Amino acid sequence: MNIHMTRPTSGSNLPQRLAHAAHLPEFPHPTSLQVRCPACQKQGREWYGSLSLAQPPVRQFWQEQDKIRLLPTQNIEIGGRLGLVVPFASVSNQAGIAVVLAQDTYEILHVVGTHSVEQ
């Protein structure tokens, strides 16, 4: 699958090649992704947690809460597509946020959060 993103080192905005780890035996985690830039040939690994943490609402939540933790993921169907819910919770209160990714492309389908609870 391909995604468009700008590669910092090459400045390339060419489609980046994504491959699920299930198809790559050298990747130890089955939910890993390999990202490869066709311009500079650099490659790296990502997983659903880091992809979710990179989303602006989740980064803001993390900054506001200081300490958060990843909760167990859940499979759902959303808009006729299979999704993966990646939830995070505050360590200090009941606040939380979740990212819903498409299982086939890791496209961000939805981000939903609960309001912060001051203690």
SVG drawing of the C-alpha trace seen along z (x, -y; Angstrom):
<svg xmlns="http://www.w3.org/2000/svg" viewBox="-21 -20 40 35">
<polyline fill="none" stroke="black" stroke-width="0.4" points="0.0,0.0 1.2,-3.6 0.7,-6.7 1.8,-10.3 4.1,-11.9 7.1,-14.2 10.4,-12.6 12.5,-15.0 15.8,-13.9 15.0,-13.9 12.1,-16.4 10.3,-13.8 6.5,-13.9 6.4,-10.7 4.1,-7.9 5.8,-6.0 5.6,-2.2 3.9,-0.6 4.0,3.1 2.4,5.0 4.9,7.0 2.9,10.2 4.3,10.2 7.9,9.4 9.5,12.3 12.3,10.1 9.8,7.9 9.3,9.3 6.0,7.6 2.9,8.6 1.4,5.1 4.6,3.4 4.7,1.5 7.7,0.9 7.8,-2.5 10.2,-3.0 10.9,-6.3 11.3,-5.7 13.4,-8.9 16.1,-8.2 15.5,-4.5 15.5,-5.0 13.2,-2.7 11.9,-2.5 9.5,-0.6 6.3,-1.9 3.5,-0.3 0.0,-1.2 0.9,-2.8 3.5,-5.2 1.3,-6.1 -1.5,-6.9 0.8,-8.9 1.8,-11.0 -1.7,-12.4 -2.0,-16.0 -5.0,-15.4 -3.2,-12.5 0.0,-14.6 -2.0,-17.4 -3.7,-14.9 -0.3,-13.5 1.0,-17.0 -2.0,-17.9 -2.0,-14.6 1.8,-14.3 1.6,-10.5 -0.6,-8.2 -0.7,-4.5 -1.7,-2.4 -4.7,-0.2 -5.5,3.0 -6.6,2.6 -10.0,3.6 -11.3,4.6 -14.4,2.8 -16.3,2.1 -16.8,-1.5 -18.5,-2.7 -18.3,0.7 -14.6,1.0 -12.6,3.1 -11.0,0.8 -8.5,1.1 -9.2,-1.0 -6.0,-2.2 -7.0,-3.7 -4.8,-5.7 -5.7,-6.6 -4.4,-9.2 -2.5,-7.7 -3.7,-10.4 -7.5,-10.6 -10.3,-9.1 -9.4,-11.0 -8.8,-9.1 -8.4,-9.3 -8.7,-6.7 -7.6,-6.5 -9.4,-4.3 -7.2,-3.0 -8.3,-1.1 -7.0,2.4 -6.0,2.7 -4.2,-0.7 -3.7,-2.2 -5.6,-5.3 -6.9,-7.4 -10.6,-6.9 -11.6,-8.7 -10.1,-10.2 -12.3,-10.5 -11.5,-11.6 -13.0,-12.1 -12.8,-15.4 -10.0,-15.8 -10.9,-15.3 -9.0,-17.5 -8.1,-15.9"/>
</svg>
